Amino acid sequence: MKYSKYNFLLNSKYGFLLYNSASNAFVRLNENLYQLLCKLEKGEISIKQLDDKVLDTLRKAKIIVDDDDVVLYKRDCSSISTLSILLI
């Protein structure tokens, strides 16, 4: 398991946020979780140090993943039009 490379932590005027570009989702975080994820992202703490409940929640939100590439390729692309694919 690892911290997804598609996560971006933001400290904005809207609060503490995490954006995951693989799932195109924003998650509002409390300050404690934001600080914890900052440490995880920097390698200051290990995933093994996380509480089981926190780890389970982070895995469900795809913030912690087994393999980033598997998550990305398993996305449902049925809503992407041909025109969108050509523009990418």
Buried (B, 14 or more C-beta within 10 A) or exposed (E): EEBBEBBEBEEEEEEBBBBBEBBEEEBEBEEEBBEBBBEBBEEEBEEEEBEEEEBEBBBEBBBBBEEBEEBBEEEEEEEEEEEEEEEE
